[in-house]
Every structure is written in C-alpha cells, then in structure tokens.
C-alpha cells in the first residue's frame, strides 16, 4: 500500500467468543435430510490464500500500533460451501434471541455428473456447524468461528499473539477460477444475504470470500512488540466444522507468511511490512 488508504471490501466485524457447546452435540446426532440425497456429496474445498495487505498502522488518537492484514478463502471444490440458519432455534451460544444454529447444506449429485448444477442438484443433507449471530454495530448476521490468526516470533518460535475466532459474513466477493466445473459467472451468495436472520451465506465453486486489512478483526495490536522476523498464520474453519473434499487432509486451510516488523515504521494510513521470501511455520504443539 505504501501509505495509501486501506479500502474496505466487506462490512463485517470481529464477533463473539463462544458458540454451541452441548446443544451442538445434541443437534449433530440428528442430521436433517431434504429428499434423502440420491448421489455422491458435492463438497466444497476451502483454500486459504497467503495473507496480503500486511501493514503497520498507528492509531490516530493514541500510541497504539496495529498489524493489519487481509484474509481470503476460495472454494476449489465440486460444490458450494453453503451455510444457513435454523429459524426454529431460539438461541445459539450466549446470543439470546439474536443467535441461530447454523447448518451446512451438502448438495447431492442428482444426475451423477460429478459437477454441481444449480436447479438440478437440489437435494441436500445438513449438518450443524456452529452459530449465526447478529452483530449490532454492522446490523447484520455473521457466521461464527470462520477464521483465526496467530503471530509467532521466528527466532524463538514463541507465540506472541492469537486472535479470538473471527466471524464472517460469508459471501462471493471475488471470482478466482470460473473454469472450474460448477462455477457461476455471477456471485450467487451476496453480502445482502447477511442483512436478515433468514439469509443464506456461502462461497460458490470458483469464488472467494475476502476480508481486507481494514475490516475489524483483521489485526493484532503490536505496540509492545520488538523489531524482528515474525510468522503470521491464517486459518479458515479452525474448529474443522465444515465438511470438505478429502484430498489428503486440510493443509490448504492454513497459510503462513514471514516478514520483518518494526513498529517505528507504522503510519496513520498503514505502511507495508518487508516480506521475507522464506517459509515459516508455527512450532509443533
């Protein structure tokens, strides 16, 4: 960005700290079925992109310094990642009457084509995957626990920062690969779907959800961090609730990037950090 103004792509925010608990365990034992499903499951494959827009921003009215970064999750699977609320539930987590149990709709391959065809593959099975909560500040609903972030010191391998689970208004923000079978030419899941408690969230095949660096939740306060090399770890679906294509694990749900950070370089509009073209990874637990 080189000091340029950070632009907002979405109107989402960081969200609540807890979700289902015992109620989720109860619901998971009673999978709902619409039509029974006649073919193989057309599952999504969530792929986290390497974080970008990594900048140091100094607060206007204090001495606080923030490391800000974007988060992009694309869908390279054979079916959409679709999440919808159960309106018959009175509550979810600790959100009172503004929380809804969230389900993942897993589309079935009706004509055994191996490709998702909207209007043809209409039958689904459903699994509970968390909560949708209403966020008062932005006046719309978010899917809970969609992403999380960690910041490590490369030299010591010590964890310096960890985010709360971040909630998203999950939507088709950017086309990434319209050549994928089943990818629509236009966004199907829109940000306006988050405006009501009945809205369905999702990422279509060949599309991505983007949270840019200005979005609340896409930051760590680093006011006390010493200069040096750091490793930023970005995760999607950190609690492994969303069912995906099994292509040898879910390593593509995690991305890391190494950079040099010196908070003295921070500016009001954000100053790019120096990227280090070497791999980094969090230490083994």
C-alpha positions as CSV (number, residue, x, y, z in Angstrom):
1,X,0.0,0.0,0.0
2,X,3.0,2.3,0.7
3,X,0.9,4.6,2.9
4,X,-2.2,4.5,0.7
5,X,-5.6,4.4,2.3
6,X,-6.8,1.0,3.3
7,X,-10.0,0.1,1.5
8,X,-12.8,-1.9,2.9
9,X,-14.3,-4.7,0.8
10,X,-16.8,-6.1,3.3
11,X,-18.8,-4.7,6.2
12,X,-18.0,-7.4,8.6
13,X,-16.6,-7.4,12.1
14,X,-15.0,-9.5,14.8
15,X,-17.5,-11.5,16.7
16,X,-18.4,-13.4,19.8
17,X,-16.3,-15.7,21.8
18,X,-18.4,-18.9,22.2
19,X,-20.7,-20.9,20.2
20,X,-22.7,-24.1,20.5
21,X,-21.5,-26.3,23.4
22,X,-23.8,-29.0,24.5
23,X,-26.6,-28.0,22.1
24,X,-24.3,-28.6,19.1
25,X,-23.5,-32.1,20.3
26,X,-27.2,-32.8,20.6
27,X,-28.0,-31.5,17.1
28,X,-25.2,-33.3,15.5
29,X,-26.8,-36.6,16.4
30,X,-30.0,-35.7,14.5
31,X,-28.8,-34.9,10.9
32,X,-31.6,-33.4,8.8
33,X,-32.2,-34.7,5.3
34,X,-34.0,-33.0,2.5
35,X,-35.1,-35.6,-0.1
36,X,-32.7,-38.1,1.2
37,X,-29.9,-37.4,-1.4
38,X,-29.6,-39.6,-4.4
39,X,-25.9,-39.3,-5.4
40,X,-22.5,-38.5,-4.1
41,X,-21.9,-35.4,-1.9
42,X,-20.8,-32.4,-3.9
43,X,-18.4,-30.9,-1.3
44,X,-16.5,-27.7,-1.2
45,X,-12.8,-27.4,-0.8
46,X,-11.9,-24.2,1.2
47,X,-8.5,-22.9,0.3
48,X,-6.8,-20.1,2.3
49,X,-4.7,-17.7,0.3
50,X,-1.5,-16.3,1.6
51,X,-2.3,-13.1,3.6
52,X,-1.8,-9.8,1.8
53,X,-2.1,-6.1,2.6
54,X,0.2,-6.7,5.7
55,X,0.7,-3.2,7.1
56,X,1.6,-1.4,10.3
57,X,-0.9,1.2,11.2
58,X,-0.6,3.8,14.0
59,X,-3.8,4.8,15.7
60,X,-4.8,8.4,15.2
61,X,-5.7,9.2,18.9
62,X,-3.2,7.0,20.8
63,X,0.3,5.4,20.7
64,X,-1.2,2.1,19.8
65,X,0.2,0.2,16.7
66,X,-1.6,-2.4,14.8
67,X,-0.5,-5.1,12.4
68,X,-3.3,-5.4,9.8
69,X,-3.7,-8.0,7.1
70,X,-6.3,-9.4,4.7
71,X,-7.8,-12.9,4.7
72,X,-9.1,-14.6,1.5
73,X,-10.8,-18.0,1.4
74,X,-11.6,-19.5,-2.0
75,X,-13.6,-22.6,-2.9
76,X,-11.9,-25.0,-5.3
77,X,-14.2,-28.0,-4.6
78,X,-17.0,-29.6,-6.6
79,X,-19.9,-28.0,-4.6
80,X,-20.7,-24.7,-2.8
81,X,-19.8,-24.0,0.8
82,X,-23.4,-23.1,1.9
83,X,-24.4,-22.2,5.4
84,X,-27.9,-21.3,6.5
85,X,-29.7,-20.5,9.8
86,X,-32.2,-22.7,11.5
87,X,-35.0,-20.2,12.3
88,X,-36.8,-22.6,14.6
89,X,-34.0,-22.2,17.2
90,X,-34.5,-19.7,19.9
91,X,-30.8,-19.1,20.7
92,X,-27.3,-20.2,19.9
93,X,-24.4,-19.9,22.3
94,X,-25.0,-16.9,24.5
95,X,-26.6,-14.7,21.8
96,X,-30.1,-14.8,23.2
97,X,-32.8,-14.4,20.5
98,X,-30.3,-12.9,18.0
99,X,-28.4,-16.2,17.6
100,X,-29.3,-19.0,15.2
101,X,-27.9,-22.5,14.9
102,X,-26.1,-22.7,11.6
103,X,-26.2,-25.7,9.2
104,X,-24.1,-26.6,6.2
105,X,-26.1,-27.7,3.2
106,X,-24.3,-30.5,1.4
107,X,-25.7,-30.9,-2.1
108,X,-26.1,-34.3,-3.6
109,X,-25.1,-35.2,-7.2
110,X,-28.6,-35.9,-8.6
111,X,-27.6,-36.9,-12.1
112,X,-24.2,-38.4,-11.2
113,X,-22.4,-35.8,-13.4
114,X,-19.7,-35.1,-10.8
115,X,-20.4,-31.4,-11.3
116,X,-22.7,-29.1,-9.2
117,X,-25.6,-27.8,-11.3
118,X,-27.9,-25.4,-9.5
119,X,-31.5,-26.2,-10.2
120,X,-30.6,-29.9,-11.0
121,X,-28.7,-30.9,-7.8
122,X,-31.4,-29.6,-5.4
123,X,-31.4,-32.3,-2.7
124,X,-29.2,-31.8,0.3
125,X,-28.2,-33.3,3.6
126,X,-27.5,-30.9,6.5
127,X,-25.1,-30.8,9.5
128,X,-24.9,-28.3,12.3
129,X,-21.7,-26.3,12.0
130,X,-21.9,-23.5,14.6
131,X,-23.8,-20.3,15.1
132,X,-25.0,-17.3,13.1
133,X,-25.1,-14.2,15.3
134,X,-26.4,-10.7,14.9
135,X,-23.8,-8.0,15.2
136,X,-25.3,-4.8,16.5
137,X,-22.6,-2.4,15.1
138,X,-23.0,-3.6,11.5
139,X,-26.6,-4.5,11.7
140,X,-26.3,-7.9,10.1
141,X,-25.6,-11.6,10.7
142,X,-22.2,-13.4,10.7
143,X,-21.2,-17.0,10.7
144,X,-19.2,-17.6,13.8
145,X,-15.7,-19.1,14.1
146,X,-14.9,-18.9,10.4
147,X,-11.2,-17.9,10.8
148,X,-8.4,-17.4,13.3
149,X,-4.9,-15.9,13.3
150,X,-1.6,-16.4,15.1
151,X,1.6,-14.4,15.3
152,X,4.9,-16.1,16.1
153,X,8.4,-14.8,16.6
154,X,10.5,-16.7,14.0
155,X,13.8,-16.7,16.0
156,X,12.3,-18.1,19.3
157,X,9.3,-19.9,17.8
158,X,7.2,-18.3,20.6
159,X,3.5,-17.5,20.1
160,X,3.1,-13.7,20.6
161,X,-0.5,-13.1,19.6
162,X,-3.6,-15.2,19.0
163,X,-6.9,-13.9,17.8
164,X,-10.4,-14.8,19.0
165,X,-12.3,-16.9,16.4
166,X,-13.4,-14.3,13.8
167,X,-16.9,-14.3,12.3
168,X,-17.6,-13.5,8.7
169,X,-20.5,-12.5,6.5
170,X,-19.5,-15.3,4.1
171,X,-20.2,-14.3,0.5
172,X,-18.9,-14.4,-3.1
173,X,-16.6,-11.4,-3.1
174,X,-14.3,-12.3,-6.0
175,X,-14.2,-14.8,-8.8
176,X,-11.0,-16.9,-8.6
177,X,-11.4,-19.7,-11.2
178,X,-14.5,-19.6,-13.3
179,X,-13.2,-22.5,-15.4
180,X,-13.9,-24.9,-12.5
181,X,-17.0,-27.1,-13.3
182,X,-20.0,-25.7,-11.5
183,X,-18.6,-22.2,-11.1
184,X,-21.3,-19.5,-11.7
185,X,-20.5,-16.5,-13.8
186,X,-22.0,-14.1,-11.3
187,X,-21.9,-14.1,-7.5
188,X,-24.7,-16.3,-6.0
189,X,-24.1,-15.6,-2.3
190,X,-24.3,-11.9,-1.7
191,X,-23.4,-9.6,1.2
192,X,-27.1,-8.5,1.3
193,X,-27.9,-12.1,2.4
194,X,-26.4,-11.2,5.7
195,X,-28.9,-8.5,6.3
196,X,-31.7,-10.8,7.6
197,X,-31.8,-13.7,10.1
198,X,-33.0,-15.9,7.3
199,X,-30.2,-15.2,4.9
200,X,-28.0,-18.0,3.5
201,X,-24.3,-17.5,3.5
202,X,-21.8,-19.2,1.2
203,X,-18.9,-19.4,-1.3
204,X,-19.6,-20.7,-4.7
205,X,-17.3,-23.0,-6.6
206,X,-14.6,-20.8,-8.2
207,X,-15.3,-17.8,-6.0
208,X,-13.7,-16.4,-2.8
209,X,-14.7,-14.5,0.3
210,X,-12.3,-11.6,1.1
211,X,-11.8,-9.7,4.3
212,X,-9.4,-6.8,3.6
213,X,-7.0,-5.3,6.1
214,X,-9.4,-2.5,7.2
215,X,-12.0,-5.0,8.4
216,X,-12.4,-5.2,12.3
217,X,-10.8,-8.4,13.4
218,X,-8.1,-8.4,10.8
219,X,-5.4,-7.0,13.2
220,X,-3.1,-7.6,16.1
221,X,-2.1,-4.8,18.5
222,X,1.8,-4.9,18.4
223,X,2.5,-1.8,20.4
224,X,5.0,-3.7,22.6
225,X,6.5,-6.0,20.0
226,X,10.2,-5.8,19.4
227,X,11.6,-5.5,15.9
228,X,12.4,-8.7,14.1
229,X,11.1,-11.5,11.9
230,X,7.6,-12.8,12.5
231,X,5.4,-15.5,11.1
232,X,1.7,-14.8,10.5
233,X,-0.6,-17.9,10.5
234,X,-4.1,-17.6,8.9
235,X,-6.6,-20.4,9.3
236,X,-10.1,-21.0,7.9
237,X,-12.6,-23.2,9.7
238,X,-10.2,-23.6,12.6
239,X,-12.6,-25.9,14.5
240,X,-13.0,-28.2,11.5
241,X,-16.8,-28.0,11.4
242,X,-17.3,-27.5,7.7
243,X,-17.3,-30.8,5.7
244,X,-15.0,-30.6,2.7
245,X,-13.5,-32.7,-0.1
246,X,-10.9,-35.0,1.4
247,X,-7.8,-34.6,-0.8
248,X,-5.2,-35.7,1.6
249,X,-6.0,-33.6,4.6
250,X,-6.9,-30.0,5.1
251,X,-3.4,-28.4,4.8
252,X,-4.9,-25.9,2.4
253,X,-7.0,-24.5,5.3
254,X,-3.8,-22.9,6.7
255,X,-1.4,-20.4,5.2
256,X,1.7,-18.7,6.7
257,X,3.9,-15.8,5.7
258,X,7.2,-14.4,7.1
259,X,8.0,-10.7,7.3
260,X,10.2,-8.2,9.2
261,X,8.3,-5.9,11.5
262,X,9.4,-2.7,13.2
263,X,6.6,-0.7,14.7
264,X,8.6,2.5,14.3
265,X,7.7,2.3,10.6
266,X,4.0,2.5,11.3
267,X,2.0,5.3,9.8
268,X,-1.6,6.6,10.1
269,X,-2.7,5.1,6.8
270,X,-0.6,1.9,7.0
271,X,3.0,1.1,6.0
272,X,3.8,-2.2,4.2
273,X,6.0,-4.6,6.1
274,X,9.0,-6.2,4.5
275,X,8.1,-9.7,3.3
276,X,10.8,-12.4,3.7
277,X,10.7,-15.0,0.9
278,X,11.4,-17.9,3.2
279,X,8.8,-20.4,4.6
280,X,7.7,-20.2,8.2
281,X,5.5,-22.4,10.3
282,X,4.3,-22.4,13.9
283,X,6.2,-24.7,16.2
284,X,4.8,-28.2,16.8
285,X,2.5,-28.3,19.8
